[in-house]
Amino acid sequence: MLPAPLLVGLFAFPALLSIASIFQAQYRLPVLLVDAALLLIALVDLFAFRRIALVMTVDGRDILSIGQKNAVFVQITTGTDLRLALSIYPDIPVEFECPERGPDGIKVSLKKGQQEFRYHLIPEKRGAYTLGAHHLRTQSRLGLWKRQERFDTARKVRVYPDLAVIRTYELLARQHRQYALVRASRLRGGESEFARLRDYTSDDDYRFIDWKATARRNKLTTKEFQLESDQNVFLILDSGRLMTGQVAGLSQFDLALNAALLMAHVAQSGGDRVGLMAFDEEVHAFLPPQGGPKATARLVQATYALHPKMVESAFRKALSVFDSRIKQRCLLVLFTQLLDDTQVRELSDQLRLLGRKHLPLVILLEDTELTKMAMGAIEPGDEKGELYDRGAAAELLMWKHRAVTQLKETGAHVIESPARSLSNKVVNRYLEVKAQHSL
């Protein structure tokens, strides 16, 4: 229990009068009466306030998604019907943001003895963390006292890659709209195996309408096909220093990991086997291809604590490990960034060798800021400096175009994509490869 500023201010007034009473004896009695009255009011407010018991319960998911708003649910209960103004201060790691928390904590108004609300946590880094206690501060009815309580609500959480897009995919899949997240294109070669009959929708090809089933049901019915299954997809994540760059608040490694996990989920749902490797100057994770309903969860468990490091990436070492351990033909999906001609030559040599057995697909994250710098309008006042920046940006873009051309000459597929559409483009290309029977 702490005195509020209002109480301190109220007692400051008779304190000044008491100084005057030293020289004027007639002021002593009024000062004592004012002191007694204020003390009585303060004690009544204090005892009434101390009788109010507060109970707090906190609930939330133990697995959080990086870069996403993860809800924490709080319930506060008290035995009084008085309206109380509360400030809540949660102990959270420095790697977390809480949009609702201001300088004075999270503001809540307690109504009729119970209040339920939620706030959100946005993790900026994957890994294992501990969410600490909650400190609650409230004010007495007259505003003369403040009370601060600590509720031991500590719990351990794990921050995983962004799983929200996978949950959205699952919800769409239940409504036969599993490709709503990706472009619904008509692919050369089409589907390969009949799966089932279902209701016709406006997005379906009329050539696949089953007229016998339509006549029998008196309702347009179309055939649904499935792509060839039991194939291998192997995801390789570069965790070197070029993948530490930030895009939209996340590192390029995190964006690549999110896209890789969505692709793994789509592949696993289609009956394919999925494996994964992460590397920088050394190989840090290696999971051979495996199928089944738990294939994606296996990858999540293996990668949630992996982070990019400020070291050079050793393509030759990593791809040699892959070639020595994986003997079956795979769709080899490499998420990386390129810096200089030496890296491009090293990667091209390895892809040319691996292309004899596997189908390589290289995913490069597009630098949208660099493109804006090269193509943006020049502001008046600093034409010389901006022209220099535009020239440097254009030169880097031309170099990257030549590097992509060199990689394609090895027979590898290459995708350049901005961060916001990376997952969609990766899944689209996987579906194209499957529909064209390239694997």
C-alpha positions as CSV (number, residue, x, y, z in Angstrom):
1,M,0.0,0.0,0.0
2,L,1.4,3.4,-1.0
3,P,0.1,6.9,-0.5
4,A,-1.2,8.5,-3.7
5,P,0.0,11.9,-4.8
6,L,-3.4,13.3,-3.9
7,L,-3.0,12.3,-0.2
8,V,0.5,13.8,-0.1
9,G,-0.9,17.0,-1.5
10,L,-3.7,17.1,1.0
11,F,-1.3,16.8,4.0
12,A,1.0,19.4,2.5
13,F,-1.6,22.1,3.1
14,P,-1.9,21.7,7.0
15,A,1.8,21.2,7.1
16,L,2.2,24.8,5.8
17,L,-0.4,26.0,8.3
18,S,1.6,24.4,11.1
19,I,4.6,26.5,10.3
20,A,2.4,29.6,10.8
21,S,1.1,28.2,14.1
22,I,4.6,28.5,15.5
23,F,4.2,32.3,15.4
24,Q,0.4,32.5,15.9
25,A,-0.8,30.3,18.7
26,Q,-4.5,30.7,17.6
27,Y,-3.8,28.6,14.5
28,R,-2.7,25.5,16.4
29,L,-6.2,24.1,17.1
30,P,-7.5,24.5,13.5
31,V,-4.4,22.8,12.2
32,L,-4.8,19.9,14.6
33,L,-8.5,19.6,13.6
34,V,-7.6,19.6,9.9
35,D,-4.9,17.0,10.5
36,A,-7.3,14.8,12.4
37,A,-10.0,15.1,9.8
38,L,-7.6,14.2,6.9
39,L,-6.1,11.4,8.9
40,L,-9.6,10.0,9.6
41,I,-10.6,10.2,6.0
42,A,-7.4,8.6,4.9
43,L,-7.7,5.7,7.4
44,V,-11.3,5.0,6.4
45,D,-10.3,5.0,2.7
46,L,-7.4,2.7,3.5
47,F,-9.3,0.1,5.5
48,A,-12.1,0.0,2.9
49,F,-9.5,-0.5,0.2
50,R,-7.6,-3.2,2.1
51,R,-10.8,-5.3,2.3
52,I,-11.0,-5.6,-1.5
53,A,-9.5,-8.9,-2.5
54,L,-8.3,-9.4,-6.1
55,V,-7.9,-12.7,-7.9
56,M,-6.2,-12.9,-11.3
57,T,-6.0,-15.8,-13.7
58,V,-4.0,-15.8,-16.9
59,D,-4.4,-18.2,-19.8
60,G,-2.9,-18.5,-23.3
61,R,-1.2,-20.7,-25.8
62,D,2.1,-22.3,-24.9
63,I,3.2,-22.2,-28.5
64,L,3.4,-18.7,-30.1
65,S,4.0,-17.7,-33.7
66,I,6.8,-15.3,-34.5
67,G,5.7,-11.9,-35.9
68,Q,2.0,-12.6,-35.1
69,K,-0.4,-11.2,-32.5
70,N,-0.7,-14.0,-29.9
71,A,-3.6,-13.5,-27.5
72,V,-3.2,-13.7,-23.7
73,F,-6.5,-14.0,-21.8
74,V,-6.8,-12.5,-18.3
75,Q,-9.7,-12.7,-15.8
76,I,-9.8,-10.5,-12.7
77,T,-12.3,-11.2,-10.0
78,T,-13.1,-9.3,-6.7
79,G,-15.8,-9.4,-4.1
80,T,-16.9,-5.8,-4.5
81,D,-19.2,-4.2,-7.0
82,L,-17.2,-1.0,-7.0
83,R,-15.7,0.2,-10.3
84,L,-12.0,0.1,-10.1
85,A,-9.4,1.4,-12.5
86,L,-6.5,-1.1,-12.9
87,S,-3.1,-0.9,-14.5
88,I,-1.5,-4.2,-15.3
89,Y,2.2,-4.6,-16.0
90,P,3.2,-8.1,-17.4
91,D,6.8,-9.3,-17.2
92,I,7.6,-10.2,-20.7
93,P,11.0,-10.9,-22.5
94,V,12.7,-8.0,-24.3
95,E,12.2,-10.0,-27.6
96,F,8.4,-9.5,-27.2
97,E,6.2,-6.5,-28.0
98,C,2.8,-5.8,-26.3
99,P,0.8,-3.3,-28.4
100,E,-1.7,-2.6,-25.6
101,R,0.9,-1.8,-23.0
102,G,1.7,1.9,-22.6
103,P,3.9,3.9,-20.1
104,D,1.2,3.3,-17.4
105,G,0.7,-0.4,-18.2
106,I,-2.4,-2.0,-19.6
107,K,-5.4,0.0,-18.6
108,V,-8.5,-2.0,-17.5
109,S,-11.8,-0.9,-15.8
110,L,-13.1,-3.5,-13.4
111,K,-16.9,-3.6,-13.5
112,K,-19.2,-5.4,-11.1
113,G,-16.6,-7.5,-9.5
114,Q,-15.3,-9.3,-12.6
115,Q,-13.6,-8.4,-15.8
116,E,-12.3,-10.5,-18.7
117,F,-10.0,-9.1,-21.3
118,R,-7.1,-10.0,-23.5
119,Y,-3.9,-8.4,-24.7
120,H,-1.4,-9.6,-27.3
121,L,2.2,-10.5,-27.5
122,I,4.3,-10.2,-30.7
123,P,7.5,-12.3,-30.5
124,E,10.3,-11.0,-32.6
125,K,12.6,-14.0,-32.2
126,R,12.0,-17.8,-32.1
127,G,13.0,-20.0,-29.2
128,A,12.1,-20.9,-25.7
129,Y,11.1,-18.2,-23.2
130,T,9.5,-17.7,-19.8
131,L,6.6,-15.2,-19.4
132,G,6.9,-13.8,-15.9
133,A,4.5,-12.5,-13.2
134,H,1.8,-9.9,-13.6
135,H,1.9,-6.7,-11.5
136,L,-1.4,-5.1,-10.8
137,R,-1.8,-1.5,-9.6
138,T,-5.1,0.0,-8.5
139,Q,-6.3,3.1,-6.7
140,S,-8.7,3.5,-3.7
141,R,-12.2,4.9,-4.1
142,L,-11.2,8.4,-3.0
143,G,-7.9,8.2,-4.8
144,L,-5.8,8.6,-1.6
145,W,-4.0,5.2,-1.8
146,K,-2.4,3.0,-4.4
147,R,-2.0,-0.7,-4.1
148,Q,0.4,-2.9,-6.0
149,E,0.1,-6.7,-6.1
150,R,2.2,-9.3,-7.8
151,F,0.5,-12.4,-9.2
152,D,2.7,-15.4,-9.9
153,T,1.6,-16.3,-13.4
154,A,5.0,-17.4,-14.8
155,R,4.8,-20.0,-17.6
156,K,7.1,-21.3,-20.3
157,V,6.3,-20.7,-23.9
158,R,8.0,-21.6,-27.2
159,V,8.0,-19.3,-30.2
160,Y,7.7,-21.2,-33.4
161,P,7.7,-20.0,-37.0
162,D,4.5,-18.4,-38.3
163,L,1.9,-21.2,-38.2
164,A,-1.1,-19.0,-38.8
165,V,-0.9,-19.5,-42.5
166,I,-0.9,-23.3,-42.0
167,R,-4.0,-23.1,-39.8
168,T,-5.7,-21.0,-42.5
169,Y,-4.8,-23.6,-45.1
170,E,-6.4,-26.3,-43.0
171,L,-9.6,-24.3,-42.6
172,L,-9.8,-23.8,-46.4
173,A,-9.0,-27.4,-47.0
174,R,-12.1,-28.4,-45.0
175,Q,-14.2,-26.3,-47.4
176,H,-12.6,-27.8,-50.6
177,R,-10.7,-24.5,-51.1
178,Q,-7.2,-25.6,-50.2
179,Y,-5.8,-23.8,-53.2
180,A,-7.4,-20.5,-52.3
181,L,-4.0,-19.4,-50.8
182,V,-2.3,-20.0,-54.1
183,R,-3.0,-19.1,-57.7
184,A,-5.6,-21.4,-59.3
185,S,-3.9,-21.8,-62.7
186,R,-4.6,-24.4,-65.4
187,L,-1.4,-26.4,-65.6
188,R,0.0,-28.2,-68.6
189,G,-0.3,-31.9,-67.9
190,G,-3.1,-31.4,-65.4
191,E,-4.0,-33.7,-62.6
192,S,-3.1,-37.4,-62.7
193,E,-5.3,-39.5,-60.4
194,F,-9.0,-39.5,-59.8
195,A,-9.8,-38.8,-56.1
196,R,-13.6,-38.3,-55.7
197,L,-16.7,-36.6,-56.9
198,R,-17.9,-33.3,-55.4
199,D,-20.3,-30.4,-56.0
200,Y,-19.3,-28.2,-59.0
201,T,-18.2,-24.6,-58.3
202,S,-17.7,-21.7,-60.7
203,D,-13.9,-22.1,-60.5
204,D,-13.9,-25.7,-61.8
205,D,-13.2,-26.7,-65.4
206,Y,-16.4,-27.7,-67.1
207,R,-14.6,-30.5,-68.9
208,F,-14.4,-32.4,-65.6
209,I,-18.2,-32.4,-65.0
210,D,-19.4,-36.0,-64.5
211,W,-22.7,-35.9,-66.4
212,K,-23.9,-39.3,-65.2
213,A,-23.4,-38.3,-61.5
214,T,-25.1,-35.0,-62.3
215,A,-28.1,-36.7,-63.8
216,R,-28.3,-39.1,-60.8
217,R,-28.1,-36.3,-58.2
218,N,-29.9,-33.6,-60.2
219,K,-27.0,-31.4,-59.3
220,L,-23.8,-30.4,-61.1
221,T,-21.1,-32.7,-60.0
222,T,-17.4,-32.6,-61.0
223,K,-14.5,-35.0,-60.7
224,E,-11.7,-34.1,-58.3
225,F,-8.2,-35.3,-59.1
226,Q,-5.1,-35.7,-56.9
227,L,-1.5,-35.2,-57.9
228,E,1.0,-38.0,-57.9
229,S,2.1,-38.8,-54.3
230,D,5.0,-40.7,-52.5
231,Q,7.6,-38.4,-53.9
232,N,10.5,-36.6,-52.0
233,V,10.8,-32.9,-51.2
234,F,13.9,-31.7,-49.5
235,L,14.1,-28.2,-48.0
236,I,17.5,-26.5,-47.5
237,L,17.6,-23.3,-45.5
238,D,20.7,-21.0,-45.6
239,S,21.2,-19.5,-42.2
240,G,24.3,-17.5,-43.0
241,R,24.8,-13.8,-42.6
242,L,22.9,-12.7,-45.7
243,M,19.8,-14.2,-44.2
244,T,20.0,-12.0,-41.1
245,G,18.6,-9.0,-43.0
246,Q,15.3,-7.6,-41.8
247,V,12.2,-7.4,-44.0
248,A,8.9,-6.3,-42.5
249,G,10.2,-6.9,-39.0
250,L,11.4,-10.4,-39.6
251,S,14.7,-11.8,-40.7
252,Q,15.0,-13.2,-44.2
253,F,15.7,-16.6,-42.5
254,D,12.3,-16.4,-40.7
255,L,10.5,-15.5,-43.9
256,A,12.2,-18.4,-45.7
257,L,11.3,-20.8,-42.8
258,N,7.7,-19.8,-42.8
259,A,7.4,-20.4,-46.6
260,A,9.3,-23.7,-46.2
261,L,6.9,-25.0,-43.5
262,L,3.8,-24.1,-45.5
263,M,5.3,-25.9,-48.5
264,A,6.1,-28.9,-46.3
265,H,2.6,-29.0,-45.0
266,V,1.1,-28.9,-48.5
267,A,3.5,-31.6,-49.7
268,Q,2.8,-33.8,-46.6
269,S,-1.0,-33.3,-47.2
270,G,-0.5,-34.5,-50.7
271,G,1.2,-37.7,-49.7
272,D,4.8,-36.7,-50.3
273,R,7.8,-37.2,-48.0
274,V,9.5,-34.1,-46.7
275,G,13.0,-33.5,-45.3
276,L,15.0,-30.5,-44.2
277,M,18.5,-29.2,-43.7
278,A,19.8,-25.9,-42.2
279,F,23.3,-24.7,-42.7
280,D,25.7,-21.8,-42.5
281,E,29.4,-22.6,-42.3
282,E,28.3,-26.0,-40.8
283,V,25.2,-28.2,-41.1
284,H,23.1,-27.6,-38.0
285,A,20.0,-29.7,-38.7
286,F,19.4,-32.7,-41.0
287,L,16.1,-34.5,-41.2
288,P,15.8,-37.1,-44.0
289,P,12.5,-37.2,-46.0
290,Q,9.6,-38.6,-44.0
291,G,5.9,-38.7,-44.7
292,G,2.8,-39.0,-42.5
293,P,0.5,-36.6,-40.6
294,K,3.3,-35.6,-38.2
295,A,5.9,-34.7,-40.9
296,T,5.4,-30.9,-40.6
297,A,5.4,-30.9,-36.8
298,R,8.7,-32.8,-36.9
299,L,10.2,-30.0,-39.0
300,V,8.8,-27.3,-36.7
301,Q,10.3,-29.0,-33.6
302,A,13.7,-29.2,-35.3
303,T,13.8,-25.6,-36.4
304,Y,12.1,-23.4,-33.9
305,A,15.3,-22.6,-32.1
306,L,17.5,-22.1,-35.2
307,H,18.7,-18.6,-35.9
308,P,20.9,-17.1,-38.7
309,K,24.5,-16.2,-37.8
310,M,26.9,-13.7,-39.0
311,V,29.1,-16.2,-40.8
312,E,29.6,-17.1,-44.4
313,S,27.5,-19.9,-45.9
314,A,29.4,-22.9,-47.2
315,F,27.3,-24.2,-50.1
316,R,29.8,-26.8,-51.2
317,K,30.0,-28.4,-47.8
318,A,26.2,-28.4,-47.2
319,L,25.2,-29.7,-50.7
320,S,27.9,-32.4,-50.4
321,V,26.3,-33.6,-47.2
322,F,23.0,-33.7,-48.9
323,D,24.3,-35.6,-51.9
324,S,26.1,-38.2,-49.6
325,R,23.0,-38.9,-47.5
326,I,20.1,-38.7,-49.9
327,K,20.0,-41.3,-52.6
328,Q,16.4,-41.0,-53.9
329,R,15.4,-38.3,-56.4
330,C,14.1,-35.2,-54.7
331,L,12.7,-31.8,-55.4
332,L,15.6,-29.9,-53.8
333,V,14.3,-26.5,-52.6
334,L,17.1,-24.1,-51.5
335,F,16.3,-20.8,-49.7
336,T,19.3,-18.5,-49.9
337,Q,20.7,-15.1,-50.8
338,L,23.6,-14.3,-53.1
339,L,26.4,-11.8,-52.5
340,D,29.2,-12.1,-55.1
341,D,30.4,-14.0,-58.2
342,T,32.4,-16.5,-56.1
343,Q,29.2,-17.7,-54.3
344,V,27.3,-17.9,-57.6
345,R,30.0,-20.0,-59.2
346,E,30.2,-22.3,-56.2
347,L,26.5,-22.8,-56.1
348,S,26.2,-23.2,-59.8
349,D,28.8,-26.0,-59.8
350,Q,27.0,-27.8,-57.1
351,L,23.6,-27.4,-58.7
352,R,25.0,-28.7,-62.0
353,L,26.2,-31.9,-60.3
354,L,23.0,-32.4,-58.2
355,G,20.8,-31.7,-61.3
356,R,21.8,-35.1,-62.7
357,K,19.8,-36.9,-60.0
358,H,17.5,-34.2,-58.4
359,L,15.3,-31.3,-59.5
360,P,16.8,-28.1,-57.9
361,L,14.6,-25.1,-57.1
362,V,16.4,-22.0,-55.8
363,I,14.3,-19.4,-53.8
364,L,15.7,-15.9,-53.6
365,L,14.0,-13.1,-51.5
366,E,13.6,-10.0,-53.6
367,D,15.0,-6.8,-52.2
368,T,12.0,-4.4,-52.7
369,E,13.9,-1.5,-51.1
370,L,16.6,-1.9,-53.7
371,T,14.1,-1.9,-56.5
372,K,12.4,1.2,-55.2
373,M,15.8,3.0,-54.9
374,A,16.6,2.1,-58.5
375,M,13.2,3.0,-60.0
376,G,11.9,5.7,-57.7
377,A,11.5,9.4,-58.5
378,I,14.4,11.8,-57.7
379,E,13.5,14.4,-55.0
380,P,14.6,18.0,-55.7
381,G,17.5,19.3,-53.6
382,D,19.8,16.3,-53.6
383,E,19.9,15.2,-57.3
384,K,23.6,14.3,-57.2
385,G,23.4,12.0,-54.2
386,E,20.1,10.3,-55.3
387,L,21.5,9.7,-58.8
388,Y,24.5,8.0,-57.3
389,D,22.2,5.8,-55.1
390,R,20.0,4.9,-58.1
391,G,23.1,4.0,-60.2
392,A,24.4,1.8,-57.4
393,A,21.1,0.1,-56.9
394,A,20.6,-0.5,-60.7
395,E,24.1,-2.0,-60.9
396,L,23.3,-4.4,-58.0
397,L,20.0,-5.4,-59.7
398,M,21.8,-6.1,-63.0
399,W,24.3,-8.2,-61.2
400,K,21.6,-10.2,-59.5
401,H,19.8,-10.7,-62.9
402,R,23.1,-12.1,-64.4
403,A,23.5,-14.4,-61.3
404,V,19.9,-15.7,-61.7
405,T,20.6,-16.4,-65.4
406,Q,23.7,-18.3,-64.5
407,L,21.8,-20.4,-62.0
408,K,19.1,-21.2,-64.6
409,E,21.7,-22.4,-67.1
410,T,22.5,-25.2,-64.7
411,G,19.0,-26.5,-65.2
412,A,17.7,-25.3,-61.8
413,H,14.4,-23.5,-61.4
414,V,14.8,-20.0,-59.8
415,I,12.1,-17.9,-58.0
416,E,12.6,-14.3,-57.0
417,S,9.8,-13.0,-54.8
418,P,9.1,-10.2,-52.4
419,A,8.4,-11.1,-48.8
420,R,4.7,-10.7,-48.8
421,S,4.1,-13.3,-51.6
422,L,7.0,-15.7,-50.9
423,S,4.9,-18.5,-49.5
424,N,2.3,-18.3,-52.3
425,K,5.0,-18.4,-55.0
426,V,6.8,-21.3,-53.4
427,V,3.7,-23.4,-53.1
428,N,2.6,-22.5,-56.6
429,R,5.9,-23.7,-58.1
430,Y,5.7,-26.9,-56.1
431,L,2.2,-27.5,-57.5
432,E,3.4,-26.7,-61.0
433,V,6.2,-29.2,-60.7
434,K,3.8,-31.9,-59.5
435,A,1.2,-31.2,-62.2
436,Q,3.8,-31.2,-65.0
437,H,5.3,-34.5,-63.8
438,S,8.7,-32.9,-63.7
439,L,9.7,-34.8,-60.5
